Amino acid sequence: MAGIRLLSVEEARARMLAQARPLPTQDVPVGVEALDLVLAQTVTATRDQPPFPAAAMDGYAVAAGGLTDSPQTLKVIGESAAGRGFGGAVGESEAVRIFTGAPVPSGAAWVVPQENARRDADRVEIAPRDQSSAYIRAQGVDFRSGQILLSAGSRLDPWRIGLAAAAGLGLVSVHRRPRVAVLSTGEELAAAGGPVGPDEIYDSGSPALSALITKWGAVAIRLAPAGDKADDIAHALRDVAADLVVTIGGASVGDHDLVKPAMGLLGLELKVESVAVRPGKPTWFGLLGDGRLVLGLPGNPASALVCAELFLKPLLDAMQGVEAPEPRLIHARTTQALPANGGREHWMRASLSYGPDGALLATPLKDQDSSLLTVYSAADALLRRSVNASGAAPGDVVQALPLQRA
């Protein structure tokens, strides 16, 4: 690969992210339609939550004098239920039957749990004071009107969707999902489930990458595998309506590695030629003449999946307006001795666990061959070895990138 400049992982990713822009916005209902989309607006509460003092238990709302060191018999003057509060006030010798979440009536200072009360017609006997809480949720204890609850760049999961709904929003502004065309190349590829020749292998990269793209909030457009002819590859991609093109295979410099020449037919402007990373050195990135981004991943399945974590996911995050698209590394202790690393950053497939002392442990899997999907399927993290890192002993702290396996 003489004459090709190897970029560090950080520099390559920075060059890619410099070309990625958040996609246009759209309004979607606050519900399942918003799941996994990224906010393009700030979510601000339209009212207090709860909007009134609310009962935290089923029981009886009583005034301050209704709960003493001696049993008290009070008159039940009404009921307060969720969505239908009691309109009057509670006097010192009175009680209001109340249910969890209902508005606490004026004059009430306590909610006595129903297990501490004995009802007889319109009278209720309240047990002596023995409760540690008033069982009243203060108005605005969750959030106040005008409070910022979610910032732009937040990905909407079920809990954040619930918060936006509680804030009173029926619609939210989000970034459109990126459309990603996925193309596997190589004469040796056969579609899984179909006929396969003696010199062919099943295409595993395309379904795996398409699934990851979907998991990461984008729309995967899976194309039929293309062969090793530049014209065929260019034809397969020429008219695909996509924001990003991901190619798998044909990324190196062999006689049959024609993806970059094919992209040249579509006006490729190369931004990243190759990356000093293991596995995944042939990874490249550029812009097509019509403005589409294109990411070239290696053909070996594990190499493609590793580089998808390092480069594809941050690209998709940036296109969806995520504030911090960089991979988030954690620290763990290696359970095995690690040799010194060379001139390429090494990302080893590993499994995470906890030691007897609660420390997070990372165990590199035995075989790191870049073609082995069985190894990748058993991993739940990638262990990072920096360029020219010295050897590590068991117990040394290492960096790891957790994989989203569930």
C-alpha positions as a Markdown table, in Angstrom:
| # | Residue | x | y | z |
|---|---|---|---|---|
| 1 | Met | 0.0 | 0.0 | 0.0 |
| 2 | Ala | 2.9 | 2.3 | -0.8 |
| 3 | Gly | 1.8 | 5.9 | -1.2 |
| 4 | Ile | -1.4 | 5.6 | 0.8 |
| 5 | Arg | -1.5 | 7.5 | 4.0 |
| 6 | Leu | -2.7 | 5.7 | 7.0 |
| 7 | Leu | -4.7 | 7.9 | 9.3 |
| 8 | Ser | -5.2 | 7.3 | 13.0 |
| 9 | Val | -8.6 | 6.2 | 14.1 |
| 10 | Glu | -9.3 | 9.6 | 15.7 |
| 11 | Glu | -8.2 | 11.6 | 12.6 |
| 12 | Ala | -10.1 | 9.3 | 10.3 |
| 13 | Arg | -13.3 | 9.6 | 12.4 |
| 14 | Ala | -12.8 | 13.4 | 12.6 |
| 15 | Arg | -12.5 | 13.7 | 8.8 |
| 16 | Met | -15.7 | 11.7 | 8.4 |
| 17 | Leu | -17.7 | 13.6 | 11.0 |
| 18 | Ala | -16.6 | 16.9 | 9.4 |
| 19 | Gln | -18.7 | 15.9 | 6.3 |
| 20 | Ala | -21.7 | 14.7 | 8.3 |
| 21 | Arg | -24.5 | 17.2 | 8.9 |
| 22 | Pro | -27.7 | 16.7 | 10.8 |
| 23 | Leu | -30.5 | 15.8 | 8.5 |
| 24 | Pro | -33.7 | 18.0 | 8.1 |
| 25 | Thr | -36.3 | 17.9 | 10.8 |
| 26 | Gln | -39.8 | 16.7 | 11.0 |
| 27 | Asp | -42.6 | 16.8 | 13.6 |
| 28 | Val | -43.7 | 13.4 | 14.9 |
| 29 | Pro | -46.3 | 12.4 | 17.5 |
| 30 | Val | -45.0 | 11.8 | 21.0 |
| 31 | Gly | -45.3 | 8.0 | 21.1 |
| 32 | Val | -44.0 | 5.0 | 19.3 |
| 33 | Glu | -43.4 | 7.1 | 16.1 |
| 34 | Ala | -40.7 | 9.0 | 18.0 |
| 35 | Leu | -38.9 | 5.9 | 19.3 |
| 36 | Asp | -35.1 | 6.1 | 18.7 |
| 37 | Leu | -35.3 | 9.4 | 16.9 |
| 38 | Val | -33.2 | 12.3 | 18.0 |
| 39 | Leu | -34.6 | 15.6 | 19.3 |
| 40 | Ala | -34.1 | 18.7 | 17.2 |
| 41 | Gln | -35.7 | 20.9 | 19.9 |
| 42 | Thr | -35.6 | 21.5 | 23.6 |
| 43 | Val | -38.5 | 19.9 | 25.6 |
| 44 | Thr | -39.8 | 22.4 | 28.2 |
| 45 | Ala | -42.5 | 21.6 | 30.7 |
| 46 | Thr | -45.9 | 23.4 | 30.0 |
| 47 | Arg | -47.1 | 23.0 | 33.6 |
| 48 | Asp | -46.0 | 21.7 | 37.0 |
| 49 | Gln | -45.9 | 17.9 | 37.5 |
| 50 | Pro | -47.9 | 17.1 | 39.5 |
| 51 | Pro | -50.0 | 20.2 | 38.9 |
| 52 | Phe | -51.4 | 20.1 | 42.5 |
| 53 | Pro | -50.4 | 18.4 | 45.8 |
| 54 | Ala | -51.3 | 14.8 | 45.2 |
| 55 | Ala | -51.9 | 11.8 | 47.5 |
| 56 | Ala | -49.1 | 9.2 | 47.5 |
| 57 | Met | -51.4 | 6.5 | 49.1 |
| 58 | Asp | -55.0 | 5.4 | 49.2 |
| 59 | Gly | -56.5 | 6.5 | 52.5 |
| 60 | Tyr | -58.0 | 9.6 | 54.1 |
| 61 | Ala | -57.0 | 13.2 | 53.9 |
| 62 | Val | -57.1 | 14.9 | 57.3 |
| 63 | Ala | -56.2 | 18.3 | 58.7 |
| 64 | Ala | -53.2 | 18.8 | 61.0 |
| 65 | Gly | -55.3 | 18.2 | 64.1 |
| 66 | Gly | -56.8 | 15.0 | 62.7 |
| 67 | Leu | -53.6 | 12.9 | 63.4 |
| 68 | Thr | -52.6 | 12.9 | 67.1 |
| 69 | Asp | -51.1 | 10.6 | 69.6 |
| 70 | Ser | -54.6 | 9.3 | 70.4 |
| 71 | Pro | -57.2 | 7.6 | 68.1 |
| 72 | Gln | -59.5 | 10.2 | 66.4 |
| 73 | Thr | -63.0 | 9.7 | 65.0 |
| 74 | Leu | -63.7 | 12.0 | 62.1 |
| 75 | Lys | -66.6 | 12.7 | 59.8 |
| 76 | Val | -66.1 | 11.7 | 56.1 |
| 77 | Ile | -67.3 | 14.6 | 54.1 |
| 78 | Gly | -66.5 | 13.5 | 50.5 |
| 79 | Glu | -64.1 | 11.8 | 48.2 |
| 80 | Ser | -61.1 | 12.8 | 46.0 |
| 81 | Ala | -60.2 | 10.5 | 43.1 |
| 82 | Ala | -57.7 | 10.8 | 40.3 |
| 83 | Gly | -59.2 | 13.2 | 37.7 |
| 84 | Arg | -62.1 | 14.1 | 40.1 |
| 85 | Gly | -61.0 | 16.1 | 43.1 |
| 86 | Phe | -62.9 | 17.2 | 46.2 |
| 87 | Gly | -64.0 | 20.8 | 45.8 |
| 88 | Gly | -64.3 | 21.8 | 49.4 |
| 89 | Ala | -61.9 | 22.2 | 52.4 |
| 90 | Val | -61.2 | 19.8 | 55.2 |
| 91 | Gly | -61.8 | 20.9 | 58.8 |
| 92 | Glu | -60.1 | 19.7 | 62.0 |
| 93 | Ser | -62.8 | 17.1 | 62.7 |
| 94 | Glu | -63.3 | 16.0 | 59.2 |
| 95 | Ala | -61.7 | 13.6 | 56.6 |
| 96 | Val | -61.9 | 13.1 | 52.9 |
| 97 | Arg | -61.6 | 9.6 | 51.3 |
| 98 | Ile | -58.7 | 9.9 | 48.9 |
| 99 | Phe | -56.9 | 7.7 | 46.3 |
| 100 | Thr | -53.4 | 7.6 | 45.0 |
| 101 | Gly | -52.7 | 10.5 | 42.6 |
| 102 | Ala | -55.8 | 12.4 | 43.5 |
| 103 | Pro | -55.6 | 16.1 | 44.5 |
| 104 | Val | -55.2 | 16.8 | 48.2 |
| 105 | Pro | -58.1 | 19.0 | 49.3 |
| 106 | Ser | -57.6 | 22.4 | 50.9 |
| 107 | Gly | -56.9 | 22.2 | 54.6 |
| 108 | Ala | -55.5 | 18.7 | 54.5 |
| 109 | Ala | -52.0 | 18.2 | 56.0 |
| 110 | Trp | -51.8 | 14.4 | 56.0 |
| 111 | Val | -53.0 | 11.4 | 54.1 |
| 112 | Val | -53.6 | 8.5 | 56.5 |
| 113 | Pro | -53.1 | 5.1 | 54.7 |
| 114 | Gln | -56.3 | 3.1 | 54.6 |
| 115 | Glu | -54.7 | 0.3 | 56.6 |
| 116 | Asn | -54.4 | 2.8 | 59.5 |
| 117 | Ala | -58.1 | 3.7 | 59.4 |
| 118 | Arg | -61.4 | 2.0 | 60.1 |
| 119 | Arg | -64.5 | 3.2 | 58.2 |
| 120 | Asp | -68.0 | 2.9 | 59.6 |
| 121 | Ala | -70.6 | 4.7 | 57.3 |
| 122 | Asp | -69.7 | 8.4 | 57.3 |
| 123 | Arg | -67.3 | 8.0 | 60.2 |
| 124 | Val | -63.7 | 6.9 | 60.2 |
| 125 | Glu | -61.5 | 6.1 | 63.1 |
| 126 | Ile | -57.9 | 7.2 | 62.6 |
| 127 | Ala | -55.1 | 5.3 | 64.4 |
| 128 | Pro | -52.7 | 7.2 | 66.6 |
| 129 | Arg | -49.9 | 9.1 | 64.9 |
| 130 | Asp | -47.2 | 6.5 | 63.8 |
| 131 | Gln | -46.5 | 7.4 | 60.2 |
| 132 | Ser | -43.2 | 8.8 | 59.1 |
| 133 | Ser | -44.5 | 10.6 | 56.0 |
| 134 | Ala | -47.4 | 12.9 | 55.2 |
| 135 | Tyr | -47.9 | 10.8 | 52.0 |
| 136 | Ile | -48.5 | 14.0 | 50.0 |
| 137 | Arg | -46.5 | 14.7 | 46.8 |
| 138 | Ala | -45.9 | 18.4 | 46.6 |
| 139 | Gln | -47.0 | 20.3 | 43.6 |
| 140 | Gly | -44.1 | 20.4 | 41.0 |
| 141 | Val | -42.1 | 17.8 | 42.9 |
| 142 | Asp | -41.2 | 16.1 | 39.6 |
| 143 | Phe | -40.7 | 19.2 | 37.5 |
| 144 | Arg | -41.9 | 22.8 | 37.2 |
| 145 | Ser | -43.6 | 24.7 | 34.4 |
| 146 | Gly | -40.9 | 26.2 | 32.1 |
| 147 | Gln | -38.3 | 23.7 | 33.3 |
| 148 | Ile | -36.0 | 22.3 | 30.5 |
| 149 | Leu | -36.5 | 18.5 | 30.6 |
| 150 | Leu | -34.7 | 17.3 | 27.5 |
| 151 | Ser | -32.2 | 19.0 | 25.3 |
| 152 | Ala | -31.8 | 18.9 | 21.5 |
| 153 | Gly | -29.5 | 16.0 | 20.6 |
| 154 | Ser | -31.2 | 13.5 | 23.0 |
| 155 | Arg | -32.2 | 10.2 | 21.5 |
| 156 | Leu | -35.8 | 9.4 | 22.4 |
| 157 | Asp | -36.2 | 6.1 | 24.3 |
| 158 | Pro | -39.4 | 5.0 | 26.0 |
| 159 | Trp | -38.6 | 6.9 | 29.2 |
| 160 | Arg | -37.8 | 10.2 | 27.5 |
| 161 | Ile | -41.0 | 9.8 | 25.4 |
| 162 | Gly | -42.9 | 9.4 | 28.6 |
| 163 | Leu | -41.3 | 12.6 | 30.0 |
| 164 | Ala | -42.1 | 14.6 | 26.9 |
| 165 | Ala | -45.7 | 13.4 | 27.1 |
| 166 | Ala | -45.8 | 14.4 | 30.8 |
| 167 | Ala | -44.5 | 17.8 | 29.8 |
| 168 | Gly | -47.6 | 18.3 | 27.7 |
| 169 | Leu | -46.2 | 17.9 | 24.2 |
| 170 | Gly | -48.2 | 16.2 | 21.5 |
| 171 | Leu | -45.6 | 16.6 | 18.8 |
| 172 | Val | -41.8 | 16.9 | 18.9 |
| 173 | Ser | -39.3 | 18.0 | 16.3 |
| 174 | Val | -36.8 | 15.3 | 15.4 |
| 175 | His | -34.2 | 14.7 | 12.8 |
| 176 | Arg | -35.2 | 12.5 | 9.9 |
| 177 | Arg | -33.8 | 9.0 | 9.9 |
| 178 | Pro | -30.7 | 8.6 | 7.6 |
| 179 | Arg | -31.2 | 6.4 | 4.6 |
| 180 | Val | -28.3 | 4.1 | 4.2 |
| 181 | Ala | -27.7 | 2.0 | 1.1 |
| 182 | Val | -25.7 | -1.2 | 1.9 |
| 183 | Leu | -23.9 | -3.0 | -0.9 |
| 184 | Ser | -21.8 | -6.2 | -0.6 |
| 185 | Thr | -19.3 | -6.8 | -3.4 |
| 186 | Gly | -17.5 | -9.9 | -4.6 |
| 187 | Glu | -18.1 | -12.6 | -7.1 |
| 188 | Glu | -17.9 | -15.2 | -4.3 |
| 189 | Leu | -21.0 | -14.0 | -2.5 |
| 190 | Ala | -24.3 | -15.9 | -2.5 |
| 191 | Ala | -27.5 | -14.8 | -0.8 |
| 192 | Ala | -28.2 | -16.7 | 2.4 |
| 193 | Gly | -30.9 | -19.3 | 2.0 |
| 194 | Gly | -30.3 | -19.6 | -1.7 |
| 195 | Pro | -28.2 | -21.9 | -3.9 |
| 196 | Val | -24.4 | -21.7 | -3.2 |
| 197 | Gly | -21.6 | -22.9 | -5.4 |
| 198 | Pro | -18.5 | -24.8 | -4.2 |
| 199 | Asp | -16.4 | -21.7 | -4.4 |
| 200 | Glu | -18.9 | -19.3 | -3.0 |
| 201 | Ile | -19.8 | -18.2 | 0.6 |
| 202 | Tyr | -23.0 | -16.7 | 2.0 |
| 203 | Asp | -23.2 | -13.0 | 2.2 |
| 204 | Ser | -23.2 | -12.2 | 6.0 |
| 205 | Gly | -21.9 | -8.7 | 5.9 |
| 206 | Ser | -25.0 | -7.1 | 4.3 |
| 207 | Pro | -27.6 | -8.5 | 6.7 |
| 208 | Ala | -25.4 | -7.8 | 9.8 |
| 209 | Leu | -24.7 | -4.2 | 8.8 |
| 210 | Ser | -28.3 | -3.6 | 7.8 |
| 211 | Ala | -29.4 | -4.8 | 11.2 |
| 212 | Leu | -26.9 | -2.6 | 12.9 |
| 213 | Ile | -28.0 | 0.4 | 10.8 |
| 214 | Thr | -31.6 | -0.2 | 11.9 |
| 215 | Lys | -30.7 | -0.6 | 15.5 |
| 216 | Trp | -28.8 | 2.7 | 15.3 |
| 217 | Gly | -31.9 | 4.6 | 14.2 |
| 218 | Ala | -31.5 | 4.7 | 10.5 |
| 219 | Val | -33.2 | 3.1 | 7.5 |
| 220 | Ala | -31.2 | 0.3 | 5.8 |
| 221 | Ile | -31.6 | -0.1 | 2.0 |
| 222 | Arg | -30.1 | -3.5 | 1.3 |
| 223 | Leu | -29.0 | -3.9 | -2.3 |
| 224 | Ala | -28.4 | -7.1 | -4.1 |
| 225 | Pro | -24.7 | -8.1 | -4.0 |
| 226 | Ala | -22.6 | -6.7 | -6.9 |
| 227 | Gly | -19.7 | -8.5 | -8.5 |
| 228 | Asp | -16.2 | -7.4 | -9.1 |
| 229 | Lys | -16.8 | -5.1 | -12.1 |
| 230 | Ala | -16.5 | -1.4 | -11.6 |
| 231 | Asp | -19.4 | -0.7 | -14.0 |
| 232 | Asp | -21.7 | -3.1 | -12.2 |
| 233 | Ile | -20.9 | -1.6 | -8.8 |
| 234 | Ala | -21.4 | 1.9 | -10.0 |
| 235 | His | -24.7 | 0.9 | -11.7 |
| 236 | Ala | -26.0 | -0.6 | -8.5 |
| 237 | Leu | -25.5 | 2.6 | -6.6 |
| 238 | Arg | -26.1 | 5.3 | -9.2 |
| 239 | Asp | -29.8 | 6.0 | -8.6 |
| 240 | Val | -30.3 | 4.9 | -5.0 |
| 241 | Ala | -31.9 | 7.6 | -2.9 |
| 242 | Ala | -29.6 | 7.5 | 0.1 |
| 243 | Asp | -27.8 | 9.9 | 2.4 |
| 244 | Leu | -25.0 | 7.4 | 3.0 |
| 245 | Val | -23.7 | 4.5 | 1.0 |
| 246 | Val | -21.9 | 1.7 | 2.8 |
| 247 | Thr | -19.9 | -0.8 | 0.7 |
| 248 | Ile | -18.6 | -4.1 | 2.1 |
| 249 | Gly | -15.5 | -5.6 | 0.5 |
| 250 | Gly | -13.4 | -4.6 | -2.4 |
| 251 | Ala | -11.8 | -1.9 | -0.3 |
| 252 | Ser | -8.1 | -3.0 | -0.6 |
| 253 | Val | -5.7 | -2.7 | -3.6 |
| 254 | Gly | -5.9 | -6.2 | -5.2 |
| 255 | Asp | -6.9 | -6.8 | -8.8 |
| 256 | His | -10.5 | -7.5 | -7.8 |
| 257 | Asp | -10.8 | -4.6 | -5.4 |
| 258 | Leu | -12.7 | -2.2 | -7.6 |
| 259 | Val | -15.0 | -0.4 | -5.3 |
| 260 | Lys | -13.0 | 2.9 | -5.2 |
| 261 | Pro | -12.6 | 2.9 | -9.0 |
| 262 | Ala | -16.3 | 2.3 | -9.3 |
| 263 | Met | -17.0 | 5.2 | -7.0 |
| 264 | Gly | -14.7 | 7.2 | -9.2 |
| 265 | Leu | -17.3 | 6.8 | -11.9 |
| 266 | Leu | -19.8 | 8.5 | -9.5 |
| 267 | Gly | -17.5 | 11.4 | -8.8 |
| 268 | Leu | -15.8 | 10.2 | -5.6 |
| 269 | Glu | -13.8 | 12.7 | -3.6 |
| 270 | Leu | -11.7 | 10.6 | -1.2 |
| 271 | Lys | -11.3 | 12.0 | 2.3 |
| 272 | Val | -9.9 | 8.9 | 4.1 |
| 273 | Glu | -7.8 | 6.4 | 2.1 |
| 274 | Ser | -6.9 | 3.9 | 4.9 |
| 275 | Val | -6.8 | 3.7 | 8.7 |
| 276 | Ala | -4.1 | 2.5 | 11.0 |
| 277 | Val | -6.5 | 0.1 | 12.8 |
| 278 | Arg | -6.6 | -3.6 | 13.3 |
| 279 | Pro | -8.8 | -5.1 | 12.0 |
| 280 | Gly | -10.0 | -2.8 | 9.3 |
| 281 | Lys | -7.0 | -1.2 | 7.7 |
| 282 | Pro | -8.7 | -0.9 | 4.2 |
| 283 | Thr | -11.5 | 1.3 | 5.6 |
| 284 | Trp | -12.0 | 4.4 | 3.5 |
| 285 | Phe | -14.5 | 7.3 | 3.2 |
| 286 | Gly | -15.5 | 10.0 | 0.8 |
| 287 | Leu | -18.1 | 12.1 | -1.0 |
| 288 | Leu | -19.8 | 11.2 | -4.2 |
| 289 | Gly | -20.4 | 13.8 | -6.9 |
| 290 | Asp | -24.1 | 14.2 | -5.9 |
| 291 | Gly | -23.2 | 14.8 | -2.2 |
| 292 | Arg | -23.9 | 11.4 | -0.9 |
| 293 | Leu | -21.4 | 10.2 | 1.8 |
| 294 | Val | -19.8 | 6.8 | 1.1 |
| 295 | Leu | -18.1 | 4.6 | 3.7 |
| 296 | Gly | -16.1 | 1.6 | 2.5 |
| 297 | Leu | -15.7 | -1.3 | 4.9 |
| 298 | Pro | -13.5 | -4.4 | 4.6 |
| 299 | Gly | -15.0 | -7.6 | 3.3 |
| 300 | Asn | -14.0 | -9.7 | 6.4 |
| 301 | Pro | -17.2 | -9.7 | 8.5 |
| 302 | Ala | -15.5 | -9.0 | 11.9 |
| 303 | Ser | -13.4 | -6.2 | 10.3 |
| 304 | Ala | -16.6 | -4.7 | 8.9 |
| 305 | Leu | -18.4 | -4.9 | 12.2 |
| 306 | Val | -15.5 | -3.5 | 14.2 |
| 307 | Cys | -15.2 | -0.5 | 11.9 |
| 308 | Ala | -19.0 | 0.0 | 11.9 |
| 309 | Glu | -18.7 | 0.6 | 15.6 |
| 310 | Leu | -15.8 | 2.9 | 15.2 |
| 311 | Phe | -17.0 | 4.9 | 12.2 |
| 312 | Leu | -20.5 | 4.1 | 11.0 |
| 313 | Lys | -22.3 | 4.6 | 14.3 |
| 314 | Pro | -20.7 | 8.0 | 14.9 |
| 315 | Leu | -21.6 | 9.0 | 11.3 |
| 316 | Leu | -25.2 | 8.0 | 11.8 |
| 317 | Asp | -25.3 | 9.8 | 15.2 |
| 318 | Ala | -24.0 | 13.0 | 13.7 |
| 319 | Met | -26.5 | 12.8 | 10.8 |
| 320 | Gln | -29.3 | 12.5 | 13.4 |
| 321 | Gly | -28.0 | 15.5 | 15.5 |
| 322 | Val | -26.6 | 13.6 | 18.4 |
| 323 | Glu | -24.5 | 16.0 | 20.4 |
| 324 | Ala | -21.5 | 13.7 | 21.1 |
| 325 | Pro | -21.2 | 11.1 | 18.3 |
| 326 | Glu | -17.8 | 9.8 | 19.6 |
| 327 | Pro | -17.7 | 6.2 | 20.9 |
| 328 | Arg | -18.0 | 6.1 | 24.7 |
| 329 | Leu | -15.2 | 4.1 | 26.2 |
| 330 | Ile | -15.2 | 2.5 | 29.7 |
| 331 | His | -12.4 | 1.3 | 31.9 |
| 332 | Ala | -12.0 | -2.4 | 32.9 |
| 333 | Arg | -9.3 | -4.7 | 34.2 |
| 334 | Thr | -7.9 | -7.2 | 31.8 |
| 335 | Thr | -8.1 | -10.8 | 33.0 |
| 336 | Gln | -5.2 | -11.9 | 30.7 |
| 337 | Ala | -1.7 | -10.7 | 29.9 |
| 338 | Leu | -1.7 | -8.6 | 26.7 |
| 339 | Pro | 1.3 | -8.3 | 24.4 |
| 340 | Ala | 2.8 | -5.0 | 23.4 |
| 341 | Asn | 0.9 | -3.5 | 20.4 |
| 342 | Gly | 2.4 | -2.3 | 17.1 |
| 343 | Gly | 1.8 | 0.7 | 14.9 |
| 344 | Arg | -2.0 | 0.1 | 14.3 |
| 345 | Glu | -4.6 | 0.7 | 17.0 |
| 346 | His | -6.0 | -2.8 | 17.9 |
| 347 | Trp | -9.6 | -3.4 | 18.8 |
| 348 | Met | -9.9 | -6.9 | 20.3 |
| 349 | Arg | -13.2 | -8.7 | 20.7 |
| 350 | Ala | -13.8 | -9.3 | 24.4 |
| 351 | Ser | -16.3 | -10.3 | 27.0 |
| 352 | Leu | -17.2 | -8.3 | 30.1 |
| 353 | Ser | -17.8 | -9.6 | 33.6 |
| 354 | Tyr | -17.6 | -8.6 | 37.2 |
| 355 | Gly | -15.0 | -9.8 | 39.7 |
| 356 | Pro | -15.7 | -10.9 | 43.3 |
| 357 | Asp | -14.8 | -7.3 | 44.4 |
| 358 | Gly | -17.3 | -5.8 | 41.9 |
| 359 | Ala | -14.6 | -4.6 | 39.5 |
| 360 | Leu | -15.4 | -4.7 | 35.8 |
| 361 | Leu | -13.3 | -7.2 | 34.0 |
| 362 | Ala | -12.5 | -7.6 | 30.3 |
| 363 | Thr | -11.5 | -10.9 | 28.8 |
| 364 | Pro | -10.1 | -10.9 | 25.3 |
| 365 | Leu | -11.5 | -13.8 | 23.3 |
| 366 | Lys | -9.0 | -16.4 | 22.2 |
| 367 | Asp | -9.0 | -16.1 | 18.4 |
| 368 | Gln | -9.0 | -12.6 | 17.0 |
| 369 | Asp | -9.0 | -13.6 | 13.3 |
| 370 | Ser | -10.9 | -10.9 | 11.4 |
| 371 | Ser | -13.0 | -13.4 | 9.5 |
| 372 | Leu | -14.6 | -15.2 | 12.5 |
| 373 | Leu | -18.2 | -14.3 | 13.2 |
| 374 | Thr | -18.4 | -16.9 | 15.9 |
| 375 | Val | -15.9 | -15.0 | 18.0 |
| 376 | Tyr | -17.7 | -11.7 | 17.3 |
| 377 | Ser | -21.1 | -13.2 | 18.3 |
| 378 | Ala | -19.7 | -14.2 | 21.7 |
| 379 | Ala | -18.2 | -10.7 | 22.4 |
| 380 | Asp | -20.0 | -7.9 | 24.2 |
| 381 | Ala | -17.2 | -5.4 | 24.0 |
| 382 | Leu | -14.2 | -4.3 | 22.0 |
| 383 | Leu | -10.9 | -3.9 | 24.0 |
| 384 | Arg | -8.8 | -1.0 | 22.8 |
| 385 | Arg | -5.0 | -1.3 | 22.5 |
| 386 | Ser | -3.5 | 2.1 | 21.5 |
| 387 | Val | -0.7 | 2.5 | 19.0 |
| 388 | Asn | 2.6 | 1.2 | 20.4 |
| 389 | Ala | 1.0 | 0.3 | 23.7 |
| 390 | Ser | 3.3 | -1.6 | 26.1 |
| 391 | Gly | 2.3 | -5.0 | 27.3 |
| 392 | Ala | -0.3 | -5.3 | 30.0 |
| 393 | Ala | -0.5 | -7.7 | 33.0 |
| 394 | Pro | -3.6 | -9.3 | 34.3 |
| 395 | Gly | -5.4 | -6.7 | 36.5 |
| 396 | Asp | -4.1 | -3.7 | 34.5 |
| 397 | Val | -6.7 | -1.1 | 33.5 |
| 398 | Val | -7.7 | -1.1 | 29.8 |
| 399 | Gln | -10.2 | 0.8 | 27.7 |
| 400 | Ala | -13.2 | -1.0 | 26.3 |
| 401 | Leu | -16.2 | -0.1 | 24.0 |
| 402 | Pro | -19.3 | -2.0 | 25.1 |
| 403 | Leu | -21.4 | -3.5 | 22.3 |
| 404 | Gln | -25.2 | -3.0 | 22.3 |
| 405 | Arg | -26.1 | -6.7 | 22.3 |
| 406 | Ala | -29.7 | -6.4 | 23.5 |
